[in-house]
Amino acid sequence: MISQDQNQFIFFANNEGLLEYNGSNWQLYPSPNETIIRSVKVIGDKIYTGSYMEFGFWNRNSNGLLSYTSLSKPIENRILKEEQFWNILNYDQWVIFQSLNRIYIYDTKIGSFKILAPSNEIIKSFRTPHSIYFQISNQGLFEIDSGKSKLVSNEPILKRNRIVNLFAQGDDLLVLTQNQGFYKLLGGNLVKFNTEADSKIMQSSVYSCELLSEGNIAIGTVSNGIIILNEEGKIKHQISQANGLSNNTVLSLFEDKESNLWVGLDNGINCINLKSPIQSYIDDSGVLGTVYCSELYKGKLYIGTNQGLFYKNYQSNESFHFINGTKGQVWSLYLYDDTLFCGHDKGTFIINNDKALNIFSSTGTWNFRAVPNHKDLILQGNYYGISVLEKKNNQWQFRNKIKGFDYSSKYFEINANDAIYVSHEYKGVFRLLFDKDLFAINAFTTYKYPGKGKNSCLIKFNNAIYYSYKEGVFKLNNKTKQFNKDKLLSSVFENDLFTSGKMIVDNSNKLWLFSKNHINYYAANKLNNKLSKSSIPIPVSLTNSMLGYENITQLSNSIYFFGTTDGYYLLNINNLYNDDYQVSISKIVTNVLDETVHIDDVLKLGVFKHDENNITISYTVPEYNKYINTEYQYILEGFQDKWTDWHTESSANFKNLSPGDYVFKLRAKYANSDIKNTEIYSFTILRPWYKTNLAIAFYILLFFILNHFVIKKYNTYHKRQKEKLIEENNLLLEFKELENEKQMMYIKNEQLSQDVNVINRELAASTMSLNSKNELLAFIKEDLKKTSESESRSIKSVISTINKNISKDDSWNVFQEAFDHTDKDFLKKLKEAHPSLTPNDLRLCAYLRLNLSSKEIAPLLNISVRSVEIKRYRLRKKIDLSHQQGLVEYILAV
């Protein structure tokens, strides 16, 4: 079974559970008891389902997902073993759950159950606007009346044949049986209702049926797909695997609020857009092939393909007929002067009904253009240059090839009587100057700008020539003869959307262009004559057109023919709008990086943790058209400052969002119209605990505490450093004072040393003077002794006085006392160091201390200089000086 809720989401009873489709995404909800869900019915805001020994309903939670509530558990002791619930109906306040054995009537107001248990098997139950019916095997059709079963008809047909569905028609019922077709139950009488599908119904068992909103009836068969009948019973459509259905076994049918027909197949689900602005015709047989061109001519629709030229009566359901003689590539169809020309790989044909007359066969023909001011002339672009067709005696015939230009002329235009402009994919754009009779090209130039390009095109629109390729659309300036880029038309190819430069001008003077995701057309605004753009969101991937060979033909004011590689489709541009759609946010998913996702509330303000900053927002517009895609545009305020480009993706993913407040705004458009509502979702990503206001206040307090502590520590450190500096300066001053004192002491010592030297010199001088005195006295004494013995007593007295004054001991004692005064303890130290020294040795050391020479010492010791040398040698021995050490140096060092 299939059903739809008030949001236009579609629900399917599925082998694995309840399957939901919102137009963008599928969601499977496993069945509550892991069994196959057999039935589903949306009633109000609840989705009721029935399965094996279980039935209940699903509610949508605030996070957008469904949760299940069982209604059968309170009465599970009353449910039969192996009972499955195959159908669900509603009537006023009651919900009816039907199994093959019973009908359970649930009163939603008081929550009570009433059970109907017929004696035979219940085949199926049905609802009309005013009644609930059910069929009992071999008993007929019954109605629930006042909570009890009431027989409606026990006609043999209804007893022996399975009823697939029934519909109310006034006071009567239209009943469809599985193999016998339709019957009308008129006041208790059963009357056969014949339709065009009776033979097909009898050949293939009918399994499902749905009354459509326009009064048509869709019939699902076991082996022939779907048959759609109008109210008179005539076949309107037959849809099978041969023309697009996934398979031919149709188990269920459901028409949604947009008149789309949903088909539950033996394996899979199909959706048929019965009211789509697009009708597609797919040629799976390959007979038609790739469609390159089409033309409506004298009530017949002609299409040119890679297989040849075909035709059929317009708006008929008949197949296309091949026109003999046209086998091969048909490149173009051109209607001029009530004549249909065909550009073919074999040349040029004139088409009349189902006949093709070849009027040119020298080379292939691409296209045709009328010659201004020459009604009886037509130019045709050929594989090798351009040639002229001329009308003579009311017959068109080949006149001449224009000499001087032999390049392929797939796209060309005539600019009044000025020149012919030709585009070539591999050589660029040419400007050809021709003679007035169109026999020869006088000169031609190749444009360096714009350049050449694959799938390029050249066309005349509004009396101006346009050239398009991957770099944009360029318009010819008739005065300068140069091409300038047209910004409005070039916008079609922005953002790498170029697929083909093909341009087409239709009968109502619309310019059509194609891009990766859209079919675009431009038309002059009626108020200011400026071009306005309309875009149909049909992507290349769906149109299946041959790039560079797209083709459009206007069949009426609003219906257009589009050729594809496997058939064609018709587009009604007047039906490209719907004001009933609304865009909605279907799911909010957040997750911590590399962890499982969490589905969040879509109805409330989102509040997420700082690490739940990876957010995916899914959204949808519940539309189910195959060819036209909904386009979305969003902005996340707080993250970006402008709306995104239009896109078809149905979700937005944001990673690693910073903490803060965000507002997600979403809008959409379908076909040519904007969907009115704008969906808004606000959420906040919390700051981590270490960035909260309390944490920041704590950080500020901690900062001041630390600052105070640091300042205190700094002051203490500064004070200590200052004290240390003062102490170091004091020590430095002390060191300076000590150094100064040392210097003073050194100076004093130097002075003392100098004084000692002076005293020593004076002492030596005194000693020398004393010695001289003694020598003089001795000399006088000797002279007096030489005096005769008769010398007087006075002379003897003088000699005696002299002896007293030249006493050696007295002079040594005076010297020793003076020496000890100047060089304190020298003799004592020397005696202690060398105990073996005699007084004479000490005397010699004292003289040497005074730095006296041997010559100066000899008189003092009253010996010869030689004797002094001998004494010095002996003194060295006693002191035990080495050969290298001087005696005087040693004595001075003591």
Buried (B, 14 or more C-beta within 10 A) or exposed (E): BBBBBEBBBBBBBBEEBBBBBBBBBEBEBEBBEEBEBBBBBBBEEBBBBBBBBBBBBBEBEEBBBBEBEEBBEEEEEEBEEEBBBBBBBBBEEBBBBBBBBBBBBBEBEEEEBBEBEBEEEBBBBBBBEEBBBBBBBEBBBBBBEEEEBEEBBEBEBBBEBBBBBBBBBEEBBBBBBBBBBBBBBEEEEBEEBEBBBBEBBEEBBBBBBBBBEEEBBBBBBBBBBBBBBBEEBEBBBBBBBEBBBBBBBBBBBBBBEBBBBBBBBEEEBBBBBBBBBBBBBBBEEEEBBBBBBBBBBEEBBBBBBBBBBBBBEBEEEEEBEBBEBBBBBBBBBBBBEEBBBBBBBBBBBBBEEEEBEBBBEBBBBBBBBBBEEBEEBBBBBBBBBBBBBBBEEEEBEBBEBBEBBBBBBBBBBBBEEEBBBBBBBEEBBBBBEBEEEBBEBEEBEEBEEBEBBEBBBBBBBEEBBBBBBBBBBBBBEEEEBEBEEBEEBBBBBEEEBBBBBBBBBBEEEBBBBBBBBBBBBBBBEEEEEEBEBBBBBBBBEBBBBBBBBBBBBBBEEBBBBBBBBBBBBBBBBEBBBBEEBBBBBBBBBBBBEEEEEEBBBBEEEBEBBBBBBBBBBBBBBBBBBBBBBBBBBBBBEBEEEEEEEBEEEBBBEBEEBEBEEBEBBBBBBBBBEBBEEEBEBBBBBBBEEEEBEEBEEEEEEEEEEEEEEEEEEEEEEEEEEEEEEEEEEEEEEEEEEEEEEEEEEEEEEEEEEEEBEEBBEEBBEBBBEBBEEBEEBBEBBEEBEEEEEEBEEEBEEBBEEBEEBBEEEEBBEBBBEBBBEBBEEBBEEBBEEBEEBEEEBBBBBBBBBBBBEBEBBBBBBEBEBEBBEEBBEEBBEEBEBEEEEEBBEBBEEB
